[in-house]
Amino acid sequence: MSLAVDLASWALILAGSFFTVVGALGLVRMPDIFTRMHAASVTDTVGAGLLVLGMVLQAGISLTALKLAILLGLFFFTGPVVTHALAQTCLHEKIEPLLADDPAAAD
Amino acid sequence: MFIAAAAAILVALSLALARAIWGPSVFDRVLAGNSVGILAILLLAVVGFLTGRPAFLDIALTYGLLNLIGTLAVLKFFRHGDLAYDVEERKG
């Protein structure tokens, strides 16, 4: 494998690792469920996307790359579905988003 | 390089697990559970590359489909109180 492809895949995997950790950090640090959903979607899209793309470059043109592409498609189609269902259920349960002028949002 | 990715995914996994244990509402736990599932899929793929056994990807794909069904089932149960609830049927 050429050095350029190796370097590109390493950069993609490192960036994907970074965004995965950032999304999980947001999941812990954010104040309410809706902002946590926002943070978790970073892991779902950018983190997973860059990691899988980097692994596709490592795999080359093979069945492994096809399976990784299917995995990426699965993430891209199921992530929004789950987030939408979760937000709808939260609103149905009368959980309101935390607003900036709320006194509870000050901390 | 894959070791660094695996370490980052493990750190993220422990953070998501902390949120799943901490709560406070059940929906936070559902969200954290879904995140744990996605991170487990990524970890499976990375460990497959790390050990040179890409067959792990089949397990990862299966886990991804099960993760979706599980999360939606829990959400449907908490919204309607019944897994067999039919929205179209109740409308008419």
N, CA and C atoms of all chains as a GROMACS GRO file, in nm:
protein
  597
    1MET      N    1   0.085  -0.120   0.000
    1MET     CA    2   0.000   0.000   0.000
    1MET      C    3   0.088   0.125   0.000
    2SER      N    4   0.051   0.222  -0.081
    2SER     CA    5   0.135   0.341  -0.093
    2SER      C    6   0.130   0.425   0.034
    3LEU      N    7   0.233   0.504   0.054
    3LEU     CA    8   0.244   0.584   0.177
    3LEU      C    9   0.134   0.688   0.185
    4ALA      N   10   0.096   0.744   0.069
    4ALA     CA   11  -0.006   0.850   0.070
    4ALA      C   12  -0.139   0.798   0.122
    5VAL      N   13  -0.178   0.678   0.075
    5VAL     CA   14  -0.306   0.621   0.120
    5VAL      C   15  -0.299   0.589   0.269
    6ASP      N   16  -0.182   0.536   0.313
    6ASP     CA   17  -0.164   0.506   0.455
    6ASP      C   18  -0.179   0.632   0.540
    7LEU      N   19  -0.112   0.739   0.496
    7LEU     CA   20  -0.118   0.865   0.572
    7LEU      C   21  -0.260   0.917   0.578
    8ALA      N   22  -0.330   0.913   0.464
    8ALA     CA   23  -0.469   0.962   0.460
    8ALA      C   24  -0.556   0.881   0.554
    9SER      N   25  -0.539   0.749   0.554
    9SER     CA   26  -0.624   0.665   0.639
    9SER      C   27  -0.592   0.688   0.787
   10TRP      N   28  -0.463   0.710   0.819
   10TRP     CA   29  -0.428   0.739   0.958
   10TRP      C   30  -0.490   0.871   1.004
   11ALA      N   31  -0.483   0.971   0.915
   11ALA     CA   32  -0.542   1.101   0.950
   11ALA      C   33  -0.692   1.087   0.973
   12LEU      N   34  -0.759   1.012   0.884
   12LEU     CA   35  -0.904   0.993   0.899
   12LEU      C   36  -0.937   0.920   1.028
   13ILE      N   37  -0.858   0.815   1.061
   13ILE     CA   38  -0.887   0.737   1.182
   13ILE      C   39  -0.862   0.821   1.307
   14LEU      N   40  -0.754   0.902   1.305
   14LEU     CA   41  -0.726   0.988   1.422
   14LEU      C   42  -0.837   1.092   1.440
   15ALA      N   43  -0.881   1.154   1.328
   15ALA     CA   44  -0.989   1.253   1.337
   15ALA      C   45  -1.117   1.187   1.385
   16GLY      N   46  -1.145   1.067   1.336
   16GLY     CA   47  -1.265   0.994   1.380
   16GLY      C   48  -1.260   0.963   1.528
   17SER      N   49  -1.142   0.922   1.579
   17SER     CA   50  -1.127   0.895   1.723
   17SER      C   51  -1.154   1.020   1.803
   18PHE      N   52  -1.100   1.134   1.755
   18PHE     CA   53  -1.119   1.262   1.825
   18PHE      C   54  -1.268   1.295   1.834
   19PHE      N   55  -1.340   1.287   1.722
   19PHE     CA   56  -1.482   1.325   1.725
   19PHE      C   57  -1.566   1.227   1.805
   20THR      N   58  -1.523   1.099   1.807
   20THR     CA   59  -1.595   1.001   1.889
   20THR      C   60  -1.587   1.039   2.036
   21VAL      N   61  -1.464   1.075   2.082
   21VAL     CA   62  -1.447   1.112   2.223
   21VAL      C   63  -1.522   1.243   2.253
   22VAL      N   64  -1.517   1.339   2.158
   22VAL     CA   65  -1.586   1.467   2.180
   22VAL      C   66  -1.737   1.444   2.196
   23GLY      N   67  -1.795   1.359   2.111
   23GLY     CA   68  -1.938   1.330   2.121
   23GLY      C   69  -1.974   1.266   2.254
   24ALA      N   70  -1.891   1.172   2.300
   24ALA     CA   71  -1.919   1.106   2.427
   24ALA      C   72  -1.903   1.203   2.544
   25LEU      N   73  -1.805   1.294   2.531
   25LEU     CA   74  -1.786   1.396   2.635
   25LEU      C   75  -1.911   1.486   2.644
   26GLY      N   76  -1.965   1.523   2.525
   26GLY     CA   77  -2.087   1.603   2.523
   26GLY      C   78  -2.204   1.528   2.585
   27LEU      N   79  -2.209   1.397   2.565
   27LEU     CA   80  -2.316   1.316   2.623
   27LEU      C   81  -2.315   1.326   2.775
   28VAL      N   82  -2.195   1.338   2.834
   28VAL     CA   83  -2.185   1.348   2.980
   28VAL      C   84  -2.206   1.492   3.027
   29ARG      N   85  -2.154   1.591   2.950
   29ARG     CA   86  -2.148   1.729   2.998
   29ARG      C   87  -2.274   1.811   2.972
   30MET      N   88  -2.353   1.776   2.869
   30MET     CA   89  -2.467   1.860   2.829
   30MET      C   90  -2.578   1.859   2.933
   31PRO      N   91  -2.655   1.971   2.945
   31PRO     CA   92  -2.748   1.985   3.057
   31PRO      C   93  -2.882   1.910   3.043
   32ASP      N   94  -2.935   1.894   2.922
   32ASP     CA   95  -3.063   1.823   2.915
   32ASP      C   96  -3.066   1.727   2.796
   33ILE      N   97  -3.177   1.651   2.787
   33ILE     CA   98  -3.183   1.538   2.693
   33ILE      C   99  -3.166   1.581   2.548
   34PHE      N  100  -3.222   1.698   2.512
   34PHE     CA  101  -3.217   1.739   2.370
   34PHE      C  102  -3.075   1.778   2.328
   35THR      N  103  -3.004   1.848   2.418
   35THR     CA  104  -2.865   1.883   2.386
   35THR      C  105  -2.777   1.758   2.387
   36ARG      N  106  -2.813   1.662   2.474
   36ARG     CA  107  -2.735   1.537   2.475
   36ARG      C  108  -2.753   1.461   2.344
   37MET      N  109  -2.878   1.465   2.290
   37MET     CA  110  -2.901   1.402   2.159
   37MET      C  111  -2.814   1.464   2.053
   38HIS      N  112  -2.805   1.599   2.058
   38HIS     CA  113  -2.721   1.672   1.964
   38HIS      C  114  -2.575   1.624   1.973
   39ALA      N  115  -2.525   1.609   2.098
   39ALA     CA  116  -2.386   1.566   2.116
   39ALA      C  117  -2.368   1.422   2.069
   40ALA      N  118  -2.467   1.336   2.098
   40ALA     CA  119  -2.452   1.195   2.059
   40ALA      C  120  -2.450   1.181   1.908
   41SER      N  121  -2.517   1.273   1.835
   41SER     CA  122  -2.519   1.260   1.689
   41SER      C  123  -2.383   1.292   1.629
   42VAL      N  124  -2.296   1.363   1.705
   42VAL     CA  125  -2.158   1.384   1.657
   42VAL      C  126  -2.086   1.250   1.646
   43THR      N  127  -2.102   1.167   1.751
   43THR     CA  128  -2.042   1.033   1.746
   43THR      C  129  -2.099   0.952   1.630
   44ASP      N  130  -2.232   0.962   1.612
   44ASP     CA  131  -2.299   0.878   1.512
   44ASP      C  132  -2.255   0.912   1.370
   45THR      N  133  -2.237   1.042   1.340
   45THR     CA  134  -2.214   1.081   1.201
   45THR      C  135  -2.066   1.104   1.174
   46VAL      N  136  -2.007   1.207   1.235
   46VAL     CA  137  -1.868   1.243   1.202
   46VAL      C  138  -1.771   1.138   1.254
   47GLY      N  139  -1.786   1.101   1.383
   47GLY     CA  140  -1.692   1.006   1.443
   47GLY      C  141  -1.692   0.874   1.369
   48ALA      N  142  -1.811   0.811   1.360
   48ALA     CA  143  -1.820   0.681   1.293
   48ALA      C  144  -1.786   0.693   1.146
   49GLY      N  145  -1.830   0.803   1.081
   49GLY     CA  146  -1.805   0.820   0.939
   49GLY      C  147  -1.656   0.825   0.908
   50LEU      N  148  -1.581   0.908   0.982
   50LEU     CA  149  -1.437   0.921   0.954
   50LEU      C  150  -1.363   0.791   0.987
   51LEU      N  151  -1.402   0.726   1.100
   51LEU     CA  152  -1.336   0.599   1.136
   51LEU      C  153  -1.356   0.495   1.027
   52VAL      N  154  -1.483   0.481   0.981
   52VAL     CA  155  -1.511   0.378   0.880
   52VAL      C  156  -1.442   0.412   0.748
   53LEU      N  157  -1.438   0.543   0.713
   53LEU     CA  158  -1.370   0.584   0.590
   53LEU      C  159  -1.221   0.550   0.596
   54GLY      N  160  -1.160   0.575   0.712
   54GLY     CA  161  -1.019   0.540   0.728
   54GLY      C  162  -0.996   0.391   0.716
   55MET      N  163  -1.089   0.311   0.772
   55MET     CA  164  -1.074   0.165   0.761
   55MET      C  165  -1.097   0.118   0.618
   56VAL      N  166  -1.186   0.186   0.542
   56VAL     CA  167  -1.206   0.151   0.400
   56VAL      C  168  -1.076   0.171   0.323
   57LEU      N  169  -1.005   0.281   0.352
   57LEU     CA  170  -0.876   0.305   0.284
   57LEU      C  171  -0.776   0.196   0.318
   58GLN      N  172  -0.777   0.148   0.444
   58GLN     CA  173  -0.686   0.041   0.483
   58GLN      C  174  -0.722  -0.090   0.413
   59ALA      N  175  -0.853  -0.113   0.392
   59ALA     CA  176  -0.897  -0.242   0.337
   59ALA      C  177  -0.873  -0.250   0.187
   60GLY      N  178  -0.870  -0.134   0.117
   60GLY     CA  179  -0.857  -0.139  -0.029
   60GLY      C  180  -0.988  -0.186  -0.092
   61ILE      N  181  -0.984  -0.221  -0.220
   61ILE     CA  182  -1.105  -0.267  -0.289
   61ILE      C  183  -1.124  -0.415  -0.260
   62SER      N  184  -1.219  -0.446  -0.169
   62SER     CA  185  -1.242  -0.585  -0.130
   62SER      C  186  -1.381  -0.597  -0.070
   63LEU      N  187  -1.416  -0.718  -0.031
   63LEU     CA  188  -1.546  -0.742   0.033
   63LEU      C  189  -1.553  -0.669   0.167
   64THR      N  190  -1.438  -0.659   0.236
   64THR     CA  191  -1.433  -0.587   0.364
   64THR      C  192  -1.476  -0.442   0.347
   65ALA      N  193  -1.427  -0.378   0.238
   65ALA     CA  194  -1.463  -0.238   0.212
   65ALA      C  195  -1.613  -0.225   0.187
   66LEU      N  196  -1.670  -0.323   0.116
   66LEU     CA  197  -1.814  -0.321   0.088
   66LEU      C  198  -1.893  -0.332   0.218
   67LYS      N  199  -1.848  -0.422   0.308
   67LYS     CA  200  -1.918  -0.438   0.436
   67LYS      C  201  -1.908  -0.310   0.518
   68LEU      N  202  -1.791  -0.244   0.514
   68LEU     CA  203  -1.775  -0.118   0.587
   68LEU      C  204  -1.867  -0.011   0.530
   69ALA      N  205  -1.883  -0.010   0.395
   69ALA     CA  206  -1.973   0.087   0.332
   69ALA      C  207  -2.116   0.062   0.375
   70ILE      N  208  -2.156  -0.067   0.384
   70ILE     CA  209  -2.291  -0.101   0.429
   70ILE      C  210  -2.310  -0.054   0.573
   71LEU      N  211  -2.205  -0.072   0.656
   71LEU     CA  212  -2.211  -0.027   0.796
   71LEU      C  213  -2.232   0.124   0.803
   72LEU      N  214  -2.161   0.197   0.715
   72LEU     CA  215  -2.173   0.344   0.712
   72LEU      C  216  -2.316   0.383   0.671
   73GLY      N  217  -2.371   0.313   0.569
   73GLY     CA  218  -2.509   0.340   0.527
   73GLY      C  219  -2.607   0.314   0.639
   74LEU      N  220  -2.582   0.205   0.715
   74LEU     CA  221  -2.668   0.172   0.829
   74LEU      C  222  -2.668   0.286   0.931
   75PHE      N  223  -2.547   0.340   0.961
   75PHE     CA  224  -2.538   0.451   1.056
   75PHE      C  225  -2.615   0.572   1.005
   76PHE      N  226  -2.596   0.603   0.875
   76PHE     CA  227  -2.655   0.725   0.821
   76PHE      C  228  -2.806   0.717   0.814
   77PHE      N  229  -2.862   0.596   0.798
   77PHE     CA  230  -3.008   0.588   0.788
   77PHE      C  231  -3.075   0.564   0.923
   78THR      N  232  -3.009   0.489   1.016
   78THR     CA  233  -3.075   0.459   1.142
   78THR      C  234  -3.054   0.569   1.247
   79GLY      N  235  -2.944   0.644   1.239
   79GLY     CA  236  -2.918   0.749   1.338
   79GLY      C  237  -3.031   0.851   1.347
   80PRO      N  238  -3.067   0.916   1.233
   80PRO     CA  239  -3.177   1.012   1.237
   80PRO      C  240  -3.309   0.951   1.280
   81VAL      N  241  -3.335   0.824   1.242
   81VAL     CA  242  -3.462   0.759   1.279
   81VAL      C  243  -3.471   0.747   1.431
   82VAL      N  244  -3.362   0.700   1.493
   82VAL     CA  245  -3.362   0.682   1.639
   82VAL      C  246  -3.374   0.818   1.709
   83THR      N  247  -3.298   0.918   1.661
   83THR     CA  248  -3.302   1.050   1.725
   83THR      C  249  -3.442   1.111   1.714
   84HIS      N  250  -3.504   1.096   1.596
   84HIS     CA  251  -3.639   1.150   1.577
   84HIS      C  252  -3.739   1.082   1.670
   85ALA      N  253  -3.731   0.948   1.678
   85ALA     CA  254  -3.824   0.874   1.764
   85ALA      C  255  -3.804   0.915   1.910
   86LEU      N  256  -3.677   0.933   1.950
   86LEU     CA  257  -3.647   0.969   2.089
   86LEU      C  258  -3.700   1.109   2.122
   87ALA      N  259  -3.678   1.206   2.029
   87ALA     CA  260  -3.726   1.342   2.053
   87ALA      C  261  -3.878   1.346   2.059
   88GLN      N  262  -3.942   1.270   1.969
   88GLN     CA  263  -4.088   1.268   1.967
   88GLN      C  264  -4.144   1.208   2.097
   89THR      N  265  -4.080   1.101   2.144
   89THR     CA  266  -4.126   1.040   2.269
   89THR      C  267  -4.104   1.135   2.387
   90CYS      N  268  -3.992   1.208   2.388
   90CYS     CA  269  -3.966   1.304   2.495
   90CYS      C  270  -4.073   1.414   2.496
   91LEU      N  271  -4.106   1.468   2.378
   91LEU     CA  272  -4.208   1.573   2.371
   91LEU      C  273  -4.344   1.518   2.413
   92HIS      N  274  -4.372   1.392   2.374
   92HIS     CA  275  -4.497   1.328   2.412
   92HIS      C  276  -4.508   1.312   2.563
   93GLU      N  277  -4.393   1.291   2.629
   93GLU     CA  278  -4.389   1.276   2.775
   93GLU      C  279  -4.379   1.411   2.845
   94LYS      N  280  -4.400   1.520   2.771
   94LYS     CA  281  -4.401   1.658   2.825
   94LYS      C  282  -4.265   1.698   2.881
   95ILE      N  283  -4.156   1.648   2.821
   95ILE     CA  284  -4.022   1.696   2.856
   95ILE      C  285  -3.990   1.811   2.762
   96GLU      N  286  -3.975   1.933   2.818
   96GLU     CA  287  -3.952   2.050   2.735
   96GLU      C  288  -3.802   2.076   2.720
   97PRO      N  289  -3.758   2.128   2.604
   97PRO     CA  290  -3.617   2.166   2.590
   97PRO      C  291  -3.581   2.279   2.686
   98LEU      N  292  -3.458   2.273   2.739
   98LEU     CA  293  -3.408   2.376   2.829
   98LEU      C  294  -3.373   2.500   2.747
   99LEU      N  295  -3.428   2.618   2.783
   99LEU     CA  296  -3.401   2.740   2.705
   99LEU      C  297  -3.297   2.826   2.774
  100ALA      N  298  -3.237   2.920   2.696
  100ALA     CA  299  -3.124   2.998   2.746
  100ALA      C  300  -3.166   3.090   2.861
  101ASP      N  301  -3.293   3.143   2.858
  101ASP     CA  302  -3.334   3.236   2.964
  101ASP      C  303  -3.394   3.162   3.083
  102ASP      N  304  -3.386   3.027   3.083
  102ASP     CA  305  -3.431   2.950   3.199
  102ASP      C  306  -3.332   2.969   3.314
  103PRO      N  307  -3.379   2.987   3.437
  103PRO     CA  308  -3.282   2.996   3.548
  103PRO      C  309  -3.205   2.866   3.568
  104ALA      N  310  -3.266   2.751   3.532
  104ALA     CA  311  -3.198   2.623   3.553
  104ALA      C  312  -3.081   2.605   3.457
  105ALA      N  313  -3.082   2.680   3.343
  105ALA     CA  314  -2.976   2.665   3.244
  105ALA      C  315  -2.852   2.746   3.278
  106ALA      N  316  -2.861   2.824   3.388
  106ALA     CA  317  -2.750   2.915   3.419
  106ALA      C  318  -2.622   2.839   3.453
  107ASP      N  319  -2.635   2.724   3.520
  107ASP     CA  320  -2.514   2.653   3.562
  107ASP      C  321  -2.455   2.564   3.454
  108MET      N  322  -0.186   0.240   1.494
  108MET     CA  323  -0.291   0.340   1.474
  108MET      C  324  -0.427   0.287   1.519
  109PHE      N  325  -0.452   0.159   1.489
  109PHE     CA  326  -0.580   0.102   1.532
  109PHE      C  327  -0.587   0.091   1.683
  110ILE      N  328  -0.469   0.079   1.750
  110ILE     CA  329  -0.470   0.074   1.896
  110ILE      C  330  -0.518   0.208   1.953
  111ALA      N  331  -0.471   0.319   1.891
  111ALA     CA  332  -0.516   0.452   1.935
  111ALA      C  333  -0.667   0.466   1.917
  112ALA      N  334  -0.717   0.420   1.801
  112ALA     CA  335  -0.862   0.428   1.776
  112ALA      C  336  -0.938   0.344   1.877
  113ALA      N  337  -0.887   0.223   1.907
  113ALA     CA  338  -0.955   0.137   2.004
  113ALA      C  339  -0.956   0.202   2.142
  114ALA      N  340  -0.843   0.266   2.180
  114ALA     CA  341  -0.837   0.333   2.310
  114ALA      C  342  -0.937   0.447   2.316
  115ALA      N  343  -0.947   0.527   2.208
  115ALA     CA  344  -1.042   0.638   2.205
  115ALA      C  345  -1.184   0.588   2.215
  116ILE      N  346  -1.214   0.478   2.144
  116ILE     CA  347  -1.350   0.424   2.149
  116ILE      C  348  -1.380   0.372   2.290
  117LEU      N  349  -1.280   0.312   2.356
  117LEU     CA  350  -1.303   0.262   2.492
  117LEU      C  351  -1.330   0.378   2.589
  118VAL      N  352  -1.256   0.489   2.572
  118VAL     CA  353  -1.281   0.607   2.657
  118VAL      C  354  -1.424   0.657   2.636
  119ALA      N  355  -1.464   0.670   2.507
  119ALA     CA  356  -1.599   0.715   2.476
  119ALA      C  357  -1.703   0.619   2.531
  120LEU      N  358  -1.672   0.489   2.524
  120LEU     CA  359  -1.764   0.387   2.575
  120LEU      C  360  -1.785   0.403   2.725
  121SER      N  361  -1.677   0.431   2.798
  121SER     CA  362  -1.691   0.445   2.943
  121SER      C  363  -1.770   0.572   2.977
  122LEU      N  364  -1.751   0.679   2.897
  122LEU     CA  365  -1.829   0.802   2.921
  122LEU      C  366  -1.978   0.777   2.897
  123ALA      N  367  -2.009   0.707   2.786
  123ALA     CA  368  -2.150   0.677   2.757
  123ALA      C  369  -2.209   0.587   2.864
  124LEU      N  370  -2.127   0.494   2.915
  124LEU     CA  371  -2.174   0.405   3.021
  124LEU      C  372  -2.204   0.484   3.148
  125ALA      N  373  -2.118   0.586   3.176
  125ALA     CA  374  -2.142   0.671   3.293
  125ALA      C  375  -2.277   0.741   3.280
  126ARG      N  376  -2.307   0.792   3.159
  126ARG     CA  377  -2.436   0.858   3.138
  126ARG      C  378  -2.551   0.758   3.154
  127ALA      N  379  -2.531   0.635   3.106
  127ALA     CA  380  -2.637   0.534   3.116
  127ALA      C  381  -2.665   0.500   3.262
  128ILE      N  382  -2.562   0.499   3.346
  128ILE     CA  383  -2.583   0.466   3.488
  128ILE      C  384  -2.640   0.586   3.562
  129TRP      N  385  -2.590   0.706   3.528
  129TRP     CA  386  -2.626   0.828   3.599
  129TRP      C  387  -2.772   0.868   3.570
  130GLY      N  388  -2.817   0.843   3.450
  130GLY     CA  389  -2.953   0.883   3.412
  130GLY      C  390  -2.960   1.028   3.374
  131PRO      N  391  -3.044   1.116   3.433
  131PRO     CA  392  -3.141   1.084   3.536
  131PRO      C  393  -3.272   1.027   3.482
  132SER      N  394  -3.317   1.066   3.362
  132SER     CA  395  -3.444   1.014   3.312
  132SER      C  396  -3.419   0.888   3.230
  133VAL      N  397  -3.526   0.815   3.202
  133VAL     CA  398  -3.513   0.690   3.127
  133VAL      C  399  -3.467   0.717   2.984
  134PHE      N  400  -3.502   0.837   2.930
  134PHE     CA  401  -3.464   0.866   2.791
  134PHE      C  402  -3.315   0.892   2.779
  135ASP      N  403  -3.254   0.952   2.884
  135ASP     CA  404  -3.108   0.964   2.885
  135ASP      C  405  -3.045   0.826   2.877
  136ARG      N  406  -3.105   0.730   2.946
  136ARG     CA  407  -3.048   0.595   2.946
  136ARG      C  408  -3.065   0.529   2.810
  137VAL      N  409  -3.182   0.554   2.745
  137VAL     CA  410  -3.202   0.499   2.611
  137VAL      C  411  -3.100   0.556   2.514
  138LEU      N  412  -3.081   0.689   2.521
  138LEU     CA  413  -2.984   0.756   2.433
  138LEU      C  414  -2.843   0.701   2.457
  139ALA      N  415  -2.806   0.688   2.586
  139ALA     CA  416  -2.672   0.638   2.619
  139ALA      C  417  -2.659   0.493   2.574
  140GLY      N  418  -2.767   0.414   2.588
  140GLY     CA  419  -2.762   0.275   2.543
  140GLY      C  420  -2.739   0.266   2.394
  141ASN      N  421  -2.807   0.354   2.318
  141ASN     CA  422  -2.788   0.356   2.173
  141ASN      C  423  -2.644   0.394   2.138
  142SER      N  424  -2.590   0.492   2.212
  142SER     CA  425  -2.450   0.532   2.188
  142SER      C  426  -2.355   0.418   2.219
  143VAL      N  427  -2.382   0.346   2.330
  143VAL     CA  428  -2.297   0.232   2.366
  143VAL      C  429  -2.299   0.130   2.253
  144GLY      N  430  -2.418   0.107   2.194
  144GLY     CA  431  -2.429   0.012   2.084
  144GLY      C  432  -2.345   0.053   1.965
  145ILE      N  433  -2.355   0.182   1.928
  145ILE     CA  434  -2.279   0.230   1.811
  145ILE      C  435  -2.130   0.221   1.836
  146LEU      N  436  -2.088   0.257   1.961
  146LEU     CA  437  -1.945   0.248   1.993
  146LEU      C  438  -1.898   0.103   1.995
  147ALA      N  439  -1.986   0.011   2.038
  147ALA     CA  440  -1.948  -0.131   2.037
  147ALA      C  441  -1.930  -0.180   1.894
  148ILE      N  442  -2.015  -0.130   1.801
  148ILE     CA  443  -2.000  -0.168   1.660
  148ILE      C  444  -1.865  -0.120   1.607
  149LEU      N  445  -1.832   0.008   1.638
  149LEU     CA  446  -1.704   0.062   1.592
  149LEU      C  447  -1.587  -0.016   1.651
  150LEU      N  448  -1.600  -0.050   1.782
  150LEU     CA  449  -1.493  -0.125   1.848
  150LEU      C  450  -1.475  -0.262   1.784
  151LEU      N  451  -1.587  -0.327   1.748
  151LEU     CA  452  -1.579  -0.458   1.681
  151LEU      C  453  -1.504  -0.445   1.549
  152ALA      N  454  -1.537  -0.340   1.470
  152ALA     CA  455  -1.471  -0.321   1.342
  152ALA      C  456  -1.321  -0.297   1.361
  153VAL      N  457  -1.287  -0.209   1.459
  153VAL     CA  458  -1.146  -0.176   1.481
  153VAL      C  459  -1.068  -0.299   1.531
  154VAL      N  460  -1.128  -0.373   1.625
  154VAL     CA  461  -1.058  -0.492   1.676
  154VAL      C  462  -1.044  -0.596   1.566
  155GLY      N  463  -1.142  -0.603   1.474
  155GLY     CA  464  -1.128  -0.692   1.360
  155GLY      C  465  -1.005  -0.660   1.277
  156PHE      N  466  -0.981  -0.529   1.254
  156PHE     CA  467  -0.861  -0.489   1.180
  156PHE      C  468  -0.735  -0.515   1.261
  157LEU      N  469  -0.744  -0.490   1.393
  157LEU     CA  470  -0.628  -0.503   1.482
  157LEU      C  471  -0.578  -0.647   1.484
  158THR      N  472  -0.670  -0.744   1.486
  158THR     CA  473  -0.631  -0.885   1.492
  158THR      C  474  -0.625  -0.949   1.354
  159GLY      N  475  -0.652  -0.869   1.248
  159GLY     CA  476  -0.646  -0.924   1.114
  159GLY      C  477  -0.757  -1.021   1.081
  160ARG      N  478  -0.871  -1.004   1.147
  160ARG     CA  479  -0.985  -1.091   1.118
  160ARG      C  480  -1.106  -1.006   1.083
  161PRO      N  481  -1.119  -0.966   0.956
  161PRO     CA  482  -1.231  -0.877   0.916
  161PRO      C  483  -1.368  -0.945   0.925
  162ALA      N  484  -1.373  -1.074   0.957
  162ALA     CA  485  -1.502  -1.141   0.973
  162ALA      C  486  -1.580  -1.080   1.089
  163PHE      N  487  -1.510  -1.006   1.178
  163PHE     CA  488  -1.578  -0.937   1.288
  163PHE      C  489  -1.682  -0.839   1.235
  164LEU      N  490  -1.663  -0.793   1.109
  164LEU     CA  491  -1.756  -0.695   1.053
  164LEU      C  492  -1.897  -0.751   1.039
  165ASP      N  493  -1.909  -0.883   1.015
  165ASP     CA  494  -2.042  -0.944   1.007
  165ASP      C  495  -2.115  -0.932   1.140
  166ILE      N  496  -2.039  -0.957   1.249
  166ILE     CA  497  -2.096  -0.942   1.383
  166ILE      C  498  -2.138  -0.797   1.406
  167ALA      N  499  -2.052  -0.703   1.358
  167ALA     CA  500  -2.082  -0.561   1.376
  167ALA      C  501  -2.211  -0.523   1.304
  168LEU      N  502  -2.230  -0.573   1.182
  168LEU     CA  503  -2.352  -0.542   1.105
  168LEU      C  504  -2.476  -0.596   1.176
  169THR      N  505  -2.467  -0.722   1.224
  169THR     CA  506  -2.580  -0.781   1.295
  169THR      C  507  -2.613  -0.702   1.420
  170TYR      N  508  -2.506  -0.663   1.493
  170TYR     CA  509  -2.527  -0.586   1.615
  170TYR      C  510  -2.592  -0.452   1.585
  171GLY      N  511  -2.555  -0.390   1.470
  171GLY     CA  512  -2.615  -0.263   1.432
  171GLY      C  513  -2.764  -0.275   1.409
  172LEU      N  514  -2.806  -0.381   1.340
  172LEU     CA  515  -2.950  -0.400   1.315
  172LEU      C  516  -3.024  -0.426   1.446
  173LEU      N  517  -2.964  -0.510   1.534
  173LEU     CA  518  -3.029  -0.540   1.663
  173LEU      C  519  -3.038  -0.415   1.749
  174ASN      N  520  -2.935  -0.329   1.743
  174ASN     CA  521  -2.932  -0.206   1.822
  174ASN      C  522  -3.049  -0.116   1.784
  175LEU      N  523  -3.073  -0.102   1.652
  175LEU     CA  524  -3.184  -0.020   1.603
  175LEU      C  525  -3.318  -0.073   1.654
  176ILE      N  526  -3.339  -0.204   1.638
  176ILE     CA  527  -3.467  -0.264   1.678
  176ILE      C  528  -3.487  -0.248   1.828
  177GLY      N  529  -3.380  -0.274   1.906
  177GLY     CA  530  -3.391  -0.266   2.051
  177GLY      C  531  -3.427  -0.126   2.098
  178THR      N  532  -3.359  -0.025   2.043
  178THR     CA  533  -3.385   0.113   2.084
  178THR      C  534  -3.527   0.155   2.049
  179LEU      N  535  -3.570   0.123   1.925
  179LEU     CA  536  -3.705   0.163   1.883
  179LEU      C  537  -3.811   0.089   1.965
  180ALA      N  538  -3.783  -0.037   2.002
  180ALA     CA  539  -3.880  -0.113   2.082
  180ALA      C  540  -3.898  -0.050   2.219
  181VAL      N  541  -3.785  -0.012   2.282
  181VAL     CA  542  -3.794   0.052   2.414
  181VAL      C  543  -3.872   0.183   2.405
  182LEU      N  544  -3.842   0.263   2.300
  182LEU     CA  545  -3.911   0.392   2.284
  182LEU      C  546  -4.059   0.373   2.260
  183LYS      N  547  -4.094   0.274   2.177
  183LYS     CA  548  -4.236   0.249   2.150
  183LYS      C  549  -4.308   0.206   2.278
  184PHE      N  550  -4.240   0.124   2.358
  184PHE     CA  551  -4.302   0.079   2.483
  184PHE      C  552  -4.327   0.198   2.576
  185PHE      N  553  -4.230   0.292   2.586
  185PHE     CA  554  -4.248   0.404   2.678
  185PHE      C  555  -4.347   0.504   2.625
  186ARG      N  556  -4.366   0.511   2.493
  186ARG     CA  557  -4.462   0.607   2.439
  186ARG      C  558  -4.605   0.553   2.448
  187HIS      N  559  -4.626   0.426   2.413
  187HIS     CA  560  -4.762   0.373   2.403
  187HIS      C  561  -4.795   0.273   2.515
  188GLY      N  562  -4.692   0.231   2.591
  188GLY     CA  563  -4.716   0.135   2.698
  188GLY      C  564  -4.747  -0.004   2.647
  189ASP      N  565  -4.719  -0.030   2.517
  189ASP     CA  566  -4.757  -0.157   2.458
  189ASP      C  567  -4.676  -0.177   2.330
  190LEU      N  568  -4.606  -0.290   2.319
  190LEU     CA  569  -4.523  -0.310   2.199
  190LEU      C  570  -4.608  -0.339   2.077
  191ALA      N  571  -4.733  -0.389   2.095
  191ALA     CA  572  -4.818  -0.425   1.981
  191ALA      C  573  -4.912  -0.312   1.944
  192TYR      N  574  -4.889  -0.189   1.996
  192TYR     CA  575  -4.976  -0.076   1.968
  192TYR      C  576  -4.971  -0.042   1.819
  193ASP      N  577  -5.090  -0.027   1.756
  193ASP     CA  578  -5.097   0.006   1.613
  193ASP      C  579  -5.158   0.146   1.599
  194VAL      N  580  -5.076   0.242   1.553
  194VAL     CA  581  -5.123   0.381   1.546
  194VAL      C  582  -5.238   0.394   1.448
  195GLU      N  583  -5.229   0.327   1.333
  195GLU     CA  584  -5.334   0.339   1.230
  195GLU      C  585  -5.466   0.283   1.280
  196GLU      N  586  -5.458   0.173   1.356
  196GLU     CA  587  -5.579   0.107   1.404
  196GLU      C  588  -5.655   0.195   1.503
  197ARG      N  589  -5.579   0.265   1.592
  197ARG     CA  590  -5.644   0.346   1.696
  197ARG      C  591  -5.706   0.473   1.638
  198LYS      N  592  -5.658   0.516   1.519
  198LYS     CA  593  -5.704   0.642   1.460
  198LYS      C  594  -5.849   0.629   1.415
  199GLY      N  595  -5.884   0.514   1.353
  199GLY     CA  596  -6.015   0.497   1.291
  199GLY      C  597  -6.128   0.470   1.389
   0.00000   0.00000   0.00000
